[in-house]
Amino acid sequence: MRDQARPGNGSPTGGGTDGLMGLRVLYAEDHHGMRRAVVRLLQISGASVASADDGLEATERGLAETFDLVMLDLRMPRMDGFKAARALRAGGCRALLVAVSADATAARANALAAGFDVVLAKPFGIDDLIQALRLVRKGQPAQTDVVGGAARLDSSDR
């Protein structure tokens, strides 16, 4: 898949109102049906989306290309989301990292340690993702905010 759009006002650190318009997103998920559905959802919401089959592919792509947002399933073959996040951070990736998990509560502490900014519980909707990105933008320290399926990971927890 070739990405066309460039980051704009929808940047997660910018002032965009919709939260996704113009963002370059990398989504890594080993379940083909889930990956296809989420990619389509992100595209409909205005993001330019690239996808990866596993954490190793996501790491290679995330370090070779520039993304505003990298979403990683936590349980994938070859390299899981935790290892991929650590590798991305160690390689200098400054994109917002979103962990995606069916059991987000149990994975929260490990996701924080790996360098994720947000944990998003499956199943999630686009509103959950946008709300999580808004929480990251606000940078509200000291408390864990839960929105729908999203938990904001605060710097005080790191």
ABEGO torsion letter per residue (X at the ends): XBBABBBBAABAABABAAGABGBBBBBBBABAAAAAAAAAAAAAAGBBBBBBABAAAAAAAAAABBBABBBBBABBBGBBAAAAAAAAAAAGBABBBBBBBABAAAAAAAAAAAGBABBBBOBBBAAAAAAAAAAAAAGBBGBBBBBEABBBBBAAAX
